[in-house]
Amino acid sequence: MFLQLANIRPFLGSMMGSLESWLLLRSLRTLHLRVPRQSDNAYGLVQWLAQAAGGEAYDGIPAGVVEKVYHTSVQGVDARGFDPRTQLEGGWNATFGLCMSKEVYARLMPHSTDYFIPATSLGGVESLIEQRVILDPSIDPRLLRISVGVEDLEDLKDDLRRAFHKVINHPQALDQPVPVSE
């Protein structure tokens, strides 16, 4: 991979900065270990969350929280006949979109998890979650981006279950004033 990058560098233009170089090296060092595990974990989470899409309660996910899951594994064949299962040989993308039923749920969710870090980055081994509207105001404010790491799948599910319950019972979600600590 290094030789391929070195060979195309003259055609791509300027040199990478030190941060970009560090991020690339961080990613490449664990790529062969990380990607299959992240793909399996993302697929497992997506299949689990998709059961609650449309507001249905499922396996500890409260009713009325998950609106829709965006991932190629739950996407059907489109009108042109494109089948997303042919897109990534050997696995699925480790990143997916989760549309919550309410904007307040999406705003609270990234800071209600223990395993998922509220951040934007790719290439590490940790699971991340972010409300997309923070970076792009044109995005639906209910949309979360989840980048799945190498943690145990059941731990990630448990973390999301706890977070969903925290979010729906949060004073902001219940239209109650948030207590001010003195």
mmCIF file of the C-alpha atoms, coordinates in Angstrom:
data_MODEL
# 
_entry.id   MODEL 
# 
loop_
_atom_site.group_PDB 
_atom_site.id 
_atom_site.type_symbol 
_atom_site.label_atom_id 
_atom_site.label_alt_id 
_atom_site.label_comp_id 
_atom_site.label_asym_id 
_atom_site.label_entity_id 
_atom_site.label_seq_id 
_atom_site.pdbx_PDB_ins_code 
_atom_site.Cartn_x 
_atom_site.Cartn_y 
_atom_site.Cartn_z 
_atom_site.occupancy 
_atom_site.B_iso_or_equiv 
_atom_site.pdbx_formal_charge 
_atom_site.auth_seq_id 
_atom_site.auth_comp_id 
_atom_site.auth_asym_id 
_atom_site.auth_atom_id 
_atom_site.pdbx_PDB_model_num 
ATOM 1   C CA . MET A 1 1   ? 0.000   0.000  0.000   1.00 0.00 ? 1   MET A CA 1 
ATOM 2   C CA . PHE A 1 2   ? 2.867   2.381  0.828   1.00 0.00 ? 2   PHE A CA 1 
ATOM 3   C CA . LEU A 1 3   ? 4.409   1.880  -2.625  1.00 0.00 ? 3   LEU A CA 1 
ATOM 4   C CA . GLN A 1 4   ? 1.062   2.539  -4.298  1.00 0.00 ? 4   GLN A CA 1 
ATOM 5   C CA . LEU A 1 5   ? 0.702   5.797  -2.355  1.00 0.00 ? 5   LEU A CA 1 
ATOM 6   C CA . ALA A 1 6   ? 4.296   6.786  -3.165  1.00 0.00 ? 6   ALA A CA 1 
ATOM 7   C CA . ASN A 1 7   ? 3.751   6.116  -6.876  1.00 0.00 ? 7   ASN A CA 1 
ATOM 8   C CA . ILE A 1 8   ? 0.596   8.230  -7.162  1.00 0.00 ? 8   ILE A CA 1 
ATOM 9   C CA . ARG A 1 9   ? 1.861   11.114 -5.014  1.00 0.00 ? 9   ARG A CA 1 
ATOM 10  C CA . PRO A 1 10  ? 3.352   13.063 -7.958  1.00 0.00 ? 10  PRO A CA 1 
ATOM 11  C CA . PHE A 1 11  ? -0.051  12.996 -9.652  1.00 0.00 ? 11  PHE A CA 1 
ATOM 12  C CA . LEU A 1 12  ? -2.048  14.016 -6.581  1.00 0.00 ? 12  LEU A CA 1 
ATOM 13  C CA . GLY A 1 13  ? -0.182  17.190 -5.751  1.00 0.00 ? 13  GLY A CA 1 
ATOM 14  C CA . SER A 1 14  ? 1.051   18.602 -2.480  1.00 0.00 ? 14  SER A CA 1 
ATOM 15  C CA . MET A 1 15  ? 2.592   16.737 0.421   1.00 0.00 ? 15  MET A CA 1 
ATOM 16  C CA . MET A 1 16  ? 0.514   15.687 3.394   1.00 0.00 ? 16  MET A CA 1 
ATOM 17  C CA . GLY A 1 17  ? 0.811   17.590 6.617   1.00 0.00 ? 17  GLY A CA 1 
ATOM 18  C CA . SER A 1 18  ? 2.088   15.936 9.768   1.00 0.00 ? 18  SER A CA 1 
ATOM 19  C CA . LEU A 1 19  ? -1.399  15.317 11.188  1.00 0.00 ? 19  LEU A CA 1 
ATOM 20  C CA . GLU A 1 20  ? -2.620  13.722 7.972   1.00 0.00 ? 20  GLU A CA 1 
ATOM 21  C CA . SER A 1 21  ? 0.497   11.534 7.852   1.00 0.00 ? 21  SER A CA 1 
ATOM 22  C CA . TRP A 1 22  ? -0.032  10.426 11.427  1.00 0.00 ? 22  TRP A CA 1 
ATOM 23  C CA . LEU A 1 23  ? -3.702  9.643  10.764  1.00 0.00 ? 23  LEU A CA 1 
ATOM 24  C CA . LEU A 1 24  ? -2.801  7.588  7.692   1.00 0.00 ? 24  LEU A CA 1 
ATOM 25  C CA . LEU A 1 25  ? -0.125  5.621  9.548   1.00 0.00 ? 25  LEU A CA 1 
ATOM 26  C CA . ARG A 1 26  ? -2.477  5.028  12.476  1.00 0.00 ? 26  ARG A CA 1 
ATOM 27  C CA . SER A 1 27  ? -5.043  3.621  10.112  1.00 0.00 ? 27  SER A CA 1 
ATOM 28  C CA . LEU A 1 28  ? -2.695  1.448  8.059   1.00 0.00 ? 28  LEU A CA 1 
ATOM 29  C CA . ARG A 1 29  ? -1.086  -0.210 11.089  1.00 0.00 ? 29  ARG A CA 1 
ATOM 30  C CA . THR A 1 30  ? -4.330  -1.822 12.207  1.00 0.00 ? 30  THR A CA 1 
ATOM 31  C CA . LEU A 1 31  ? -6.193  -2.047 8.905   1.00 0.00 ? 31  LEU A CA 1 
ATOM 32  C CA . HIS A 1 32  ? -5.999  -5.834 8.469   1.00 0.00 ? 32  HIS A CA 1 
ATOM 33  C CA . LEU A 1 33  ? -7.230  -6.423 12.033  1.00 0.00 ? 33  LEU A CA 1 
ATOM 34  C CA . ARG A 1 34  ? -9.701  -3.611 12.329  1.00 0.00 ? 34  ARG A CA 1 
ATOM 35  C CA . VAL A 1 35  ? -11.735 -3.626 9.148   1.00 0.00 ? 35  VAL A CA 1 
ATOM 36  C CA . PRO A 1 36  ? -13.196 -7.166 9.306   1.00 0.00 ? 36  PRO A CA 1 
ATOM 37  C CA . ARG A 1 37  ? -14.148 -6.718 12.979  1.00 0.00 ? 37  ARG A CA 1 
ATOM 38  C CA . GLN A 1 38  ? -15.607 -3.253 12.390  1.00 0.00 ? 38  GLN A CA 1 
ATOM 39  C CA . SER A 1 39  ? -17.547 -4.524 9.388   1.00 0.00 ? 39  SER A CA 1 
ATOM 40  C CA . ASP A 1 40  ? -19.023 -7.416 11.376  1.00 0.00 ? 40  ASP A CA 1 
ATOM 41  C CA . ASN A 1 41  ? -19.879 -5.139 14.314  1.00 0.00 ? 41  ASN A CA 1 
ATOM 42  C CA . ALA A 1 42  ? -21.518 -2.523 12.079  1.00 0.00 ? 42  ALA A CA 1 
ATOM 43  C CA . TYR A 1 43  ? -23.549 -5.184 10.294  1.00 0.00 ? 43  TYR A CA 1 
ATOM 44  C CA . GLY A 1 44  ? -24.708 -6.612 13.630  1.00 0.00 ? 44  GLY A CA 1 
ATOM 45  C CA . LEU A 1 45  ? -25.690 -3.188 14.993  1.00 0.00 ? 45  LEU A CA 1 
ATOM 46  C CA . VAL A 1 46  ? -27.484 -2.201 11.793  1.00 0.00 ? 46  VAL A CA 1 
ATOM 47  C CA . GLN A 1 47  ? -29.503 -5.420 11.668  1.00 0.00 ? 47  GLN A CA 1 
ATOM 48  C CA . TRP A 1 48  ? -30.416 -4.987 15.348  1.00 0.00 ? 48  TRP A CA 1 
ATOM 49  C CA . LEU A 1 49  ? -31.349 -1.285 15.028  1.00 0.00 ? 49  LEU A CA 1 
ATOM 50  C CA . ALA A 1 50  ? -33.307 -1.886 11.808  1.00 0.00 ? 50  ALA A CA 1 
ATOM 51  C CA . GLN A 1 51  ? -35.745 -4.038 13.793  1.00 0.00 ? 51  GLN A CA 1 
ATOM 52  C CA . ALA A 1 52  ? -36.714 -0.895 15.749  1.00 0.00 ? 52  ALA A CA 1 
ATOM 53  C CA . ALA A 1 53  ? -36.900 1.407  12.708  1.00 0.00 ? 53  ALA A CA 1 
ATOM 54  C CA . GLY A 1 54  ? -40.213 3.131  12.231  1.00 0.00 ? 54  GLY A CA 1 
ATOM 55  C CA . GLY A 1 55  ? -40.750 3.433  15.960  1.00 0.00 ? 55  GLY A CA 1 
ATOM 56  C CA . GLU A 1 56  ? -41.120 -0.211 16.964  1.00 0.00 ? 56  GLU A CA 1 
ATOM 57  C CA . ALA A 1 57  ? -39.761 -1.405 20.311  1.00 0.00 ? 57  ALA A CA 1 
ATOM 58  C CA . TYR A 1 58  ? -37.238 -4.206 19.932  1.00 0.00 ? 58  TYR A CA 1 
ATOM 59  C CA . ASP A 1 59  ? -34.798 -6.006 22.244  1.00 0.00 ? 59  ASP A CA 1 
ATOM 60  C CA . GLY A 1 60  ? -34.454 -3.190 24.760  1.00 0.00 ? 60  GLY A CA 1 
ATOM 61  C CA . ILE A 1 61  ? -34.724 -0.364 22.223  1.00 0.00 ? 61  ILE A CA 1 
ATOM 62  C CA . PRO A 1 62  ? -37.671 1.779  23.352  1.00 0.00 ? 62  PRO A CA 1 
ATOM 63  C CA . ALA A 1 63  ? -40.544 2.393  20.949  1.00 0.00 ? 63  ALA A CA 1 
ATOM 64  C CA . GLY A 1 64  ? -40.619 5.718  19.152  1.00 0.00 ? 64  GLY A CA 1 
ATOM 65  C CA . VAL A 1 65  ? -36.866 6.413  19.161  1.00 0.00 ? 65  VAL A CA 1 
ATOM 66  C CA . VAL A 1 66  ? -35.366 4.993  15.953  1.00 0.00 ? 66  VAL A CA 1 
ATOM 67  C CA . GLU A 1 67  ? -36.870 6.374  12.751  1.00 0.00 ? 67  GLU A CA 1 
ATOM 68  C CA . LYS A 1 68  ? -34.580 4.822  10.110  1.00 0.00 ? 68  LYS A CA 1 
ATOM 69  C CA . VAL A 1 69  ? -31.190 3.178  9.646   1.00 0.00 ? 69  VAL A CA 1 
ATOM 70  C CA . TYR A 1 70  ? -29.077 4.057  6.591   1.00 0.00 ? 70  TYR A CA 1 
ATOM 71  C CA . HIS A 1 71  ? -26.610 1.332  5.593   1.00 0.00 ? 71  HIS A CA 1 
ATOM 72  C CA . THR A 1 72  ? -26.021 -0.665 2.441   1.00 0.00 ? 72  THR A CA 1 
ATOM 73  C CA . SER A 1 73  ? -26.928 -3.916 4.209   1.00 0.00 ? 73  SER A CA 1 
ATOM 74  C CA . VAL A 1 74  ? -30.536 -2.737 4.694   1.00 0.00 ? 74  VAL A CA 1 
ATOM 75  C CA . GLN A 1 75  ? -30.798 -1.012 1.327   1.00 0.00 ? 75  GLN A CA 1 
ATOM 76  C CA . GLY A 1 76  ? -32.636 -2.898 -1.376  1.00 0.00 ? 76  GLY A CA 1 
ATOM 77  C CA . VAL A 1 77  ? -31.874 -3.155 -5.067  1.00 0.00 ? 77  VAL A CA 1 
ATOM 78  C CA . ASP A 1 78  ? -32.548 0.239  -6.648  1.00 0.00 ? 78  ASP A CA 1 
ATOM 79  C CA . ALA A 1 79  ? -34.652 1.032  -9.736  1.00 0.00 ? 79  ALA A CA 1 
ATOM 80  C CA . ARG A 1 80  ? -31.601 0.678  -12.005 1.00 0.00 ? 80  ARG A CA 1 
ATOM 81  C CA . GLY A 1 81  ? -30.916 -2.817 -10.668 1.00 0.00 ? 81  GLY A CA 1 
ATOM 82  C CA . PHE A 1 82  ? -27.908 -1.875 -8.546  1.00 0.00 ? 82  PHE A CA 1 
ATOM 83  C CA . ASP A 1 83  ? -27.460 -4.279 -5.638  1.00 0.00 ? 83  ASP A CA 1 
ATOM 84  C CA . PRO A 1 84  ? -25.372 -2.791 -2.785  1.00 0.00 ? 84  PRO A CA 1 
ATOM 85  C CA . ARG A 1 85  ? -24.328 -6.293 -1.702  1.00 0.00 ? 85  ARG A CA 1 
ATOM 86  C CA . THR A 1 86  ? -22.002 -6.290 -4.729  1.00 0.00 ? 86  THR A CA 1 
ATOM 87  C CA . GLN A 1 87  ? -20.323 -3.035 -3.673  1.00 0.00 ? 87  GLN A CA 1 
ATOM 88  C CA . LEU A 1 88  ? -17.978 -4.146 -0.876  1.00 0.00 ? 88  LEU A CA 1 
ATOM 89  C CA . GLU A 1 89  ? -16.628 -7.631 -1.329  1.00 0.00 ? 89  GLU A CA 1 
ATOM 90  C CA . GLY A 1 90  ? -16.089 -9.454 1.948   1.00 0.00 ? 90  GLY A CA 1 
ATOM 91  C CA . GLY A 1 91  ? -17.978 -7.143 4.274   1.00 0.00 ? 91  GLY A CA 1 
ATOM 92  C CA . TRP A 1 92  ? -19.937 -3.977 4.885   1.00 0.00 ? 92  TRP A CA 1 
ATOM 93  C CA . ASN A 1 93  ? -19.071 -0.369 5.570   1.00 0.00 ? 93  ASN A CA 1 
ATOM 94  C CA . ALA A 1 94  ? -18.316 0.238  9.258   1.00 0.00 ? 94  ALA A CA 1 
ATOM 95  C CA . THR A 1 95  ? -20.136 3.589  9.184   1.00 0.00 ? 95  THR A CA 1 
ATOM 96  C CA . PHE A 1 96  ? -23.884 4.069  9.061   1.00 0.00 ? 96  PHE A CA 1 
ATOM 97  C CA . GLY A 1 97  ? -26.563 6.688  9.576   1.00 0.00 ? 97  GLY A CA 1 
ATOM 98  C CA . LEU A 1 98  ? -29.182 6.532  12.300  1.00 0.00 ? 98  LEU A CA 1 
ATOM 99  C CA . CYS A 1 99  ? -32.165 8.860  12.052  1.00 0.00 ? 99  CYS A CA 1 
ATOM 100 C CA . MET A 1 100 ? -33.785 9.442  15.420  1.00 0.00 ? 100 MET A CA 1 
ATOM 101 C CA . SER A 1 101 ? -37.490 10.241 15.674  1.00 0.00 ? 101 SER A CA 1 
ATOM 102 C CA . LYS A 1 102 ? -36.846 13.612 17.375  1.00 0.00 ? 102 LYS A CA 1 
ATOM 103 C CA . GLU A 1 103 ? -34.126 16.229 17.019  1.00 0.00 ? 103 GLU A CA 1 
ATOM 104 C CA . VAL A 1 104 ? -33.662 16.390 20.794  1.00 0.00 ? 104 VAL A CA 1 
ATOM 105 C CA . TYR A 1 105 ? -32.878 12.650 20.857  1.00 0.00 ? 105 TYR A CA 1 
ATOM 106 C CA . ALA A 1 106 ? -30.167 13.129 18.229  1.00 0.00 ? 106 ALA A CA 1 
ATOM 107 C CA . ARG A 1 107 ? -28.706 16.088 20.124  1.00 0.00 ? 107 ARG A CA 1 
ATOM 108 C CA . LEU A 1 108 ? -28.527 14.175 23.421  1.00 0.00 ? 108 LEU A CA 1 
ATOM 109 C CA . MET A 1 109 ? -27.465 10.774 22.092  1.00 0.00 ? 109 MET A CA 1 
ATOM 110 C CA . PRO A 1 110 ? -23.727 11.375 21.447  1.00 0.00 ? 110 PRO A CA 1 
ATOM 111 C CA . HIS A 1 111 ? -23.213 12.459 25.063  1.00 0.00 ? 111 HIS A CA 1 
ATOM 112 C CA . SER A 1 112 ? -25.356 9.681  26.536  1.00 0.00 ? 112 SER A CA 1 
ATOM 113 C CA . THR A 1 113 ? -23.118 6.775  25.535  1.00 0.00 ? 113 THR A CA 1 
ATOM 114 C CA . ASP A 1 114 ? -20.164 5.252  27.368  1.00 0.00 ? 114 ASP A CA 1 
ATOM 115 C CA . TYR A 1 115 ? -18.455 3.264  24.600  1.00 0.00 ? 115 TYR A CA 1 
ATOM 116 C CA . PHE A 1 116 ? -19.185 5.588  21.677  1.00 0.00 ? 116 PHE A CA 1 
ATOM 117 C CA . ILE A 1 117 ? -17.080 8.754  21.630  1.00 0.00 ? 117 ILE A CA 1 
ATOM 118 C CA . PRO A 1 118 ? -18.791 11.934 20.365  1.00 0.00 ? 118 PRO A CA 1 
ATOM 119 C CA . ALA A 1 119 ? -16.270 12.765 17.627  1.00 0.00 ? 119 ALA A CA 1 
ATOM 120 C CA . THR A 1 120 ? -15.540 12.751 13.907  1.00 0.00 ? 120 THR A CA 1 
ATOM 121 C CA . SER A 1 121 ? -12.622 10.574 12.869  1.00 0.00 ? 121 SER A CA 1 
ATOM 122 C CA . LEU A 1 122 ? -11.967 7.373  11.019  1.00 0.00 ? 122 LEU A CA 1 
ATOM 123 C CA . GLY A 1 123 ? -9.024  5.022  11.223  1.00 0.00 ? 123 GLY A CA 1 
ATOM 124 C CA . GLY A 1 124 ? -8.992  4.244  14.922  1.00 0.00 ? 124 GLY A CA 1 
ATOM 125 C CA . VAL A 1 125 ? -10.347 1.260  16.792  1.00 0.00 ? 125 VAL A CA 1 
ATOM 126 C CA . GLU A 1 126 ? -12.939 3.071  18.889  1.00 0.00 ? 126 GLU A CA 1 
ATOM 127 C CA . SER A 1 127 ? -16.620 3.548  18.098  1.00 0.00 ? 127 SER A CA 1 
ATOM 128 C CA . LEU A 1 128 ? -17.697 7.122  17.381  1.00 0.00 ? 128 LEU A CA 1 
ATOM 129 C CA . ILE A 1 129 ? -21.018 8.938  17.191  1.00 0.00 ? 129 ILE A CA 1 
ATOM 130 C CA . GLU A 1 130 ? -21.882 12.441 16.017  1.00 0.00 ? 130 GLU A CA 1 
ATOM 131 C CA . GLN A 1 131 ? -24.898 14.547 15.202  1.00 0.00 ? 131 GLN A CA 1 
ATOM 132 C CA . ARG A 1 132 ? -24.261 15.450 11.556  1.00 0.00 ? 132 ARG A CA 1 
ATOM 133 C CA . VAL A 1 133 ? -26.014 18.827 11.593  1.00 0.00 ? 133 VAL A CA 1 
ATOM 134 C CA . ILE A 1 134 ? -23.189 20.222 13.742  1.00 0.00 ? 134 ILE A CA 1 
ATOM 135 C CA . LEU A 1 135 ? -20.834 19.919 10.755  1.00 0.00 ? 135 LEU A CA 1 
ATOM 136 C CA . ASP A 1 136 ? -23.339 20.498 7.965   1.00 0.00 ? 136 ASP A CA 1 
ATOM 137 C CA . PRO A 1 137 ? -26.399 22.661 8.709   1.00 0.00 ? 137 PRO A CA 1 
ATOM 138 C CA . SER A 1 138 ? -28.184 21.366 5.594   1.00 0.00 ? 138 SER A CA 1 
ATOM 139 C CA . ILE A 1 139 ? -28.398 17.836 7.087   1.00 0.00 ? 139 ILE A CA 1 
ATOM 140 C CA . ASP A 1 140 ? -31.513 16.567 8.885   1.00 0.00 ? 140 ASP A CA 1 
ATOM 141 C CA . PRO A 1 141 ? -30.894 17.440 12.578  1.00 0.00 ? 141 PRO A CA 1 
ATOM 142 C CA . ARG A 1 142 ? -32.228 14.025 13.610  1.00 0.00 ? 142 ARG A CA 1 
ATOM 143 C CA . LEU A 1 143 ? -29.402 12.223 11.789  1.00 0.00 ? 143 LEU A CA 1 
ATOM 144 C CA . LEU A 1 144 ? -26.492 10.625 13.645  1.00 0.00 ? 144 LEU A CA 1 
ATOM 145 C CA . ARG A 1 145 ? -23.395 9.170  12.039  1.00 0.00 ? 145 ARG A CA 1 
ATOM 146 C CA . ILE A 1 146 ? -22.043 6.109  13.781  1.00 0.00 ? 146 ILE A CA 1 
ATOM 147 C CA . SER A 1 147 ? -18.590 4.758  13.023  1.00 0.00 ? 147 SER A CA 1 
ATOM 148 C CA . VAL A 1 148 ? -18.216 1.330  14.610  1.00 0.00 ? 148 VAL A CA 1 
ATOM 149 C CA . GLY A 1 149 ? -15.017 0.187  16.279  1.00 0.00 ? 149 GLY A CA 1 
ATOM 150 C CA . VAL A 1 150 ? -13.653 -3.147 17.443  1.00 0.00 ? 150 VAL A CA 1 
ATOM 151 C CA . GLU A 1 151 ? -15.407 -3.349 20.810  1.00 0.00 ? 151 GLU A CA 1 
ATOM 152 C CA . ASP A 1 152 ? -17.579 -6.348 21.643  1.00 0.00 ? 152 ASP A CA 1 
ATOM 153 C CA . LEU A 1 153 ? -20.888 -6.195 19.739  1.00 0.00 ? 153 LEU A CA 1 
ATOM 154 C CA . GLU A 1 154 ? -22.991 -6.973 22.815  1.00 0.00 ? 154 GLU A CA 1 
ATOM 155 C CA . ASP A 1 155 ? -21.224 -4.203 24.759  1.00 0.00 ? 155 ASP A CA 1 
ATOM 156 C CA . LEU A 1 156 ? -22.075 -1.748 21.974  1.00 0.00 ? 156 LEU A CA 1 
ATOM 157 C CA . LYS A 1 157 ? -25.724 -2.857 21.955  1.00 0.00 ? 157 LYS A CA 1 
ATOM 158 C CA . ASP A 1 158 ? -25.928 -2.512 25.751  1.00 0.00 ? 158 ASP A CA 1 
ATOM 159 C CA . ASP A 1 159 ? -24.394 0.954  25.528  1.00 0.00 ? 159 ASP A CA 1 
ATOM 160 C CA . LEU A 1 160 ? -26.950 2.060  22.933  1.00 0.00 ? 160 LEU A CA 1 
ATOM 161 C CA . ARG A 1 161 ? -29.833 0.562  24.950  1.00 0.00 ? 161 ARG A CA 1 
ATOM 162 C CA . ARG A 1 162 ? -28.756 2.552  28.033  1.00 0.00 ? 162 ARG A CA 1 
ATOM 163 C CA . ALA A 1 163 ? -28.294 5.696  25.951  1.00 0.00 ? 163 ALA A CA 1 
ATOM 164 C CA . PHE A 1 164 ? -31.733 5.383  24.309  1.00 0.00 ? 164 PHE A CA 1 
ATOM 165 C CA . HIS A 1 165 ? -33.342 5.140  27.752  1.00 0.00 ? 165 HIS A CA 1 
ATOM 166 C CA . LYS A 1 166 ? -31.305 8.097  29.076  1.00 0.00 ? 166 LYS A CA 1 
ATOM 167 C CA . VAL A 1 167 ? -32.306 10.190 26.078  1.00 0.00 ? 167 VAL A CA 1 
ATOM 168 C CA . ILE A 1 168 ? -36.052 9.546  26.226  1.00 0.00 ? 168 ILE A CA 1 
ATOM 169 C CA . ASN A 1 169 ? -36.097 10.265 29.969  1.00 0.00 ? 169 ASN A CA 1 
ATOM 170 C CA . HIS A 1 170 ? -33.922 13.377 29.807  1.00 0.00 ? 170 HIS A CA 1 
ATOM 171 C CA . PRO A 1 171 ? -35.711 16.576 30.949  1.00 0.00 ? 171 PRO A CA 1 
ATOM 172 C CA . GLN A 1 172 ? -35.089 18.207 27.549  1.00 0.00 ? 172 GLN A CA 1 
ATOM 173 C CA . ALA A 1 173 ? -36.775 15.279 25.797  1.00 0.00 ? 173 ALA A CA 1 
ATOM 174 C CA . LEU A 1 174 ? -39.708 15.474 28.210  1.00 0.00 ? 174 LEU A CA 1 
ATOM 175 C CA . ASP A 1 175 ? -40.080 19.229 27.618  1.00 0.00 ? 175 ASP A CA 1 
ATOM 176 C CA . GLN A 1 176 ? -39.197 19.862 31.253  1.00 0.00 ? 176 GLN A CA 1 
ATOM 177 C CA . PRO A 1 177 ? -36.797 22.523 32.477  1.00 0.00 ? 177 PRO A CA 1 
ATOM 178 C CA . VAL A 1 178 ? -33.277 21.243 33.017  1.00 0.00 ? 178 VAL A CA 1 
ATOM 179 C CA . PRO A 1 179 ? -32.313 21.545 36.701  1.00 0.00 ? 179 PRO A CA 1 
ATOM 180 C CA . VAL A 1 180 ? -29.535 24.054 37.322  1.00 0.00 ? 180 VAL A CA 1 
ATOM 181 C CA . SER A 1 181 ? -26.895 22.881 39.776  1.00 0.00 ? 181 SER A CA 1 
ATOM 182 C CA . GLU A 1 182 ? -25.588 25.449 42.199  1.00 0.00 ? 182 GLU A CA 1 
# 
